Amino acid sequence: MSTTNAIVHLTERSLWEEALVRGAYEMSTRGRTLQEEGFIHCSTRAQLPGTAARFFADVPDLVVLVIDPDRLGVPLKYEAARPGGEEFPHVYGPLPVTAVVDVETWG
């Protein structure tokens, strides 16, 4: 896998550990599931600090899921967060744990 095309997702360690048991991760973002949101919010490496500061500043024990897009098996689309805004990667389906090639502690 080329690290240049990897995307990342920030989440609570406990949610990732639950996904390992199930075989798929299905949280979209903090407090919202894939089913509620329609996709899983992800970031590029460059976008990660801003995402962490905006949505997870008060959450302890976070991990960064490093995702290989070639292993997803579901659509990946880069879409603007708001009209004319910066584009973020969105995963349209459950994230298979096999697509996560590394897990890093955040903070």
C-alpha positions as CSV (number, residue, x, y, z in Angstrom):
1,M,0.0,0.0,0.0
2,S,1.2,3.5,-0.8
3,T,1.0,5.7,2.3
4,T,0.2,8.6,0.1
5,N,-3.3,7.3,-0.7
6,A,-4.1,6.2,2.9
7,I,-7.0,7.9,4.6
8,V,-7.6,8.1,8.4
9,H,-10.4,7.9,10.8
10,L,-10.3,9.1,14.5
11,T,-12.3,7.1,17.0
12,E,-12.5,6.0,20.6
13,R,-10.4,2.9,21.3
14,S,-13.3,1.0,22.8
15,L,-15.3,1.4,19.6
16,W,-12.4,0.1,17.5
17,E,-12.1,-2.9,19.9
18,E,-15.8,-3.7,19.4
19,A,-15.3,-3.5,15.6
20,L,-12.5,-6.0,15.8
21,V,-14.8,-8.5,17.4
22,R,-17.6,-7.9,14.8
23,G,-15.2,-7.7,11.8
24,A,-16.4,-4.3,10.7
25,Y,-16.5,-0.7,12.0
26,E,-19.8,1.1,11.6
27,M,-19.4,4.5,13.4
28,S,-19.6,7.5,11.2
29,T,-18.3,10.2,13.6
30,R,-18.6,11.0,17.2
31,G,-22.0,9.8,18.4
32,R,-23.3,9.0,15.0
33,T,-23.5,5.6,13.3
34,L,-23.0,4.8,9.6
35,Q,-26.7,4.0,9.5
36,E,-27.6,7.4,10.8
37,E,-25.2,9.4,8.7
38,G,-25.0,7.3,5.5
39,F,-21.2,7.2,5.3
40,I,-18.2,7.1,7.6
41,H,-16.4,10.4,7.9
42,C,-12.6,10.2,7.3
43,S,-9.8,12.6,6.8
44,T,-6.5,12.9,5.1
45,R,-3.4,13.1,7.3
46,A,-3.3,16.8,6.8
47,Q,-6.9,17.2,7.9
48,L,-6.6,15.1,11.0
49,P,-5.5,17.7,13.5
50,G,-8.4,20.0,12.6
51,T,-10.9,17.1,12.8
52,A,-9.5,16.2,16.2
53,A,-9.6,19.7,17.6
54,R,-13.2,20.4,16.3
55,F,-14.9,17.1,17.2
56,F,-12.8,15.2,19.7
57,A,-11.0,17.7,21.9
58,D,-12.7,16.4,25.1
59,V,-12.5,12.7,24.3
60,P,-9.8,10.6,25.9
61,D,-8.2,7.4,24.6
62,L,-8.5,8.0,20.9
63,V,-7.0,6.0,18.1
64,V,-6.3,6.8,14.4
65,L,-7.4,4.1,12.0
66,V,-5.1,4.1,9.0
67,I,-7.1,2.8,6.1
68,D,-6.0,1.4,2.8
69,P,-8.7,2.5,0.2
70,D,-7.8,-0.4,-2.0
71,R,-9.0,-2.8,0.7
72,L,-12.4,-1.1,1.4
73,G,-14.7,-3.1,-0.9
74,V,-17.2,-0.2,-0.6
75,P,-17.4,3.2,-2.4
76,L,-15.0,6.0,-1.3
77,K,-15.9,9.5,-2.3
78,Y,-14.2,12.9,-1.7
79,E,-16.9,15.4,-0.9
80,A,-17.1,18.9,0.3
81,A,-18.1,19.3,4.0
82,R,-20.2,22.3,3.0
83,P,-20.7,24.1,-0.4
84,G,-17.3,25.3,-1.6
85,G,-15.6,23.8,1.4
86,E,-12.7,21.4,1.7
87,E,-13.2,17.9,0.5
88,F,-13.0,15.0,2.9
89,P,-13.0,11.3,2.2
90,H,-16.3,9.5,3.0
91,V,-16.6,5.7,3.1
92,Y,-20.0,4.6,1.9
93,G,-20.4,1.3,3.8
94,P,-19.1,-0.6,6.7
95,L,-15.3,-0.4,7.2
96,P,-13.9,-3.9,7.1
97,V,-11.2,-4.3,9.8
98,T,-9.0,-5.8,7.1
99,A,-8.9,-2.4,5.4
100,V,-7.2,-0.9,8.5
101,V,-3.5,-1.3,8.1
102,D,-2.4,0.4,11.2
103,V,-3.8,1.8,14.5
104,E,-2.1,4.7,16.1
105,T,-2.7,6.3,19.5
106,W,-3.8,9.9,19.2
107,G,-2.7,12.7,21.6
